Amino acid sequence: MPLTDIAIRSLKPSKMPSKLFDERGLNLEVSPAGGKWWQWKFRFGGKEKRLSMGVYPDVSLKDARERRDV
């Protein structure tokens, strides 16, 4: 199920880092200190790659999806 902005805003940090998955490789990583940043996981040349898309809320859900689709 895709993420929503309301769900992201209501997230509380936990003791362990966690990931919330959106769609097509986009996920939001939440640190125990409360930081949230976007990551995109994809394959290039048969190898798995990860690209940081920015920090939430500086990069909104809509912006992260647009950056992923470019």
Secondary structure, DSSP 8 states (H G I E B T S, - for coil): ----HHHHHT----SS-EEEE-STTEEEEE-TTS-EEEEEEEEETTEEEEEEEEETTTS-HHHHHHHHH-
